């Protein structure tokens, strides 16, 4: 299931990044405006790279959930031993 959610997030980012990249290429190559073209290409690249590196990895999510759920179960185990 995690792969499906990651794919959906990637498609959502690509929906925004591809038009920005194409517009950047047009400004850069056709219109002769390198500053705007390069800025749009950097923006498109930053969207895709940022989505990949800034999203929380699954293993970290699992560790956080395990830590939260594990601490609750440890308390219940110690209470059951006291009885």
C-alpha positions as CSV (number, residue, x, y, z in Angstrom):
1,X,0.0,0.0,0.0
2,X,2.9,2.4,0.7
3,X,4.1,2.1,-2.9
4,X,0.7,3.1,-4.2
5,X,0.6,6.2,-2.0
6,X,4.1,7.2,-3.0
7,X,3.2,6.8,-6.7
8,X,0.1,9.0,-6.2
9,X,2.2,11.7,-4.5
10,X,4.7,11.5,-7.4
11,X,2.0,11.9,-10.0
12,X,0.6,14.9,-8.2
13,X,4.0,16.6,-8.1
14,X,4.7,15.7,-11.7
15,X,1.4,17.4,-12.7
16,X,2.8,20.6,-11.4
17,X,6.5,20.1,-12.4
18,X,6.1,19.1,-16.0
19,X,4.3,22.3,-17.2
20,X,6.8,24.4,-15.3
21,X,9.7,22.5,-17.0
22,X,8.1,22.8,-20.4
23,X,7.5,26.6,-19.9
24,X,11.1,26.9,-18.7
25,X,12.4,25.2,-21.8
26,X,10.3,27.5,-24.0
27,X,11.5,30.6,-22.2
28,X,15.1,29.3,-22.4
29,X,15.3,28.1,-25.9
30,X,12.5,29.8,-27.9
31,X,12.0,33.2,-26.4
32,X,15.6,33.8,-25.4
33,X,14.9,34.7,-21.8
34,X,17.4,32.6,-19.9
35,X,16.7,33.9,-16.4
36,X,13.0,33.0,-16.4
37,X,13.7,29.8,-18.2
38,X,16.3,28.7,-15.8
39,X,14.2,29.7,-12.8
40,X,11.3,27.6,-14.0
41,X,13.6,24.6,-14.6
42,X,15.0,24.9,-11.1
43,X,11.5,25.1,-9.7
44,X,10.4,22.0,-11.5
45,X,13.5,20.1,-10.4
46,X,13.1,21.3,-6.8
47,X,9.5,20.1,-6.8
48,X,10.4,16.6,-7.8
49,X,13.6,16.3,-5.7
50,X,11.9,17.9,-2.7
51,X,9.0,15.5,-2.8
52,X,11.4,12.6,-2.9
53,X,13.8,13.7,-0.1
54,X,11.5,15.7,2.1
55,X,8.8,13.0,2.5
56,X,9.1,11.0,5.6
57,X,10.5,7.5,4.9
58,X,8.3,4.5,5.8
59,X,10.9,3.1,8.1
60,X,11.0,6.3,10.2
61,X,7.1,6.3,10.3
62,X,7.2,2.7,11.5
63,X,9.8,3.5,14.2
64,X,7.7,6.4,15.4
65,X,4.5,4.4,15.5
66,X,6.3,1.4,17.1
67,X,7.8,3.7,19.8
68,X,4.4,5.3,20.6
69,X,2.5,2.0,20.5
70,X,5.3,0.1,22.2
71,X,5.4,2.4,25.2
72,X,1.7,2.0,25.8
73,X,2.0,-1.8,25.6
74,X,5.0,-1.9,28.0
75,X,2.9,-0.1,30.6
76,X,0.0,-2.5,30.3
77,X,2.4,-5.5,30.6
78,X,3.9,-4.2,33.8
79,X,0.4,-3.6,35.2
80,X,-0.6,-7.2,34.4
81,X,2.5,-8.6,36.1
82,X,1.6,-6.7,39.3
83,X,-1.8,-8.4,39.5
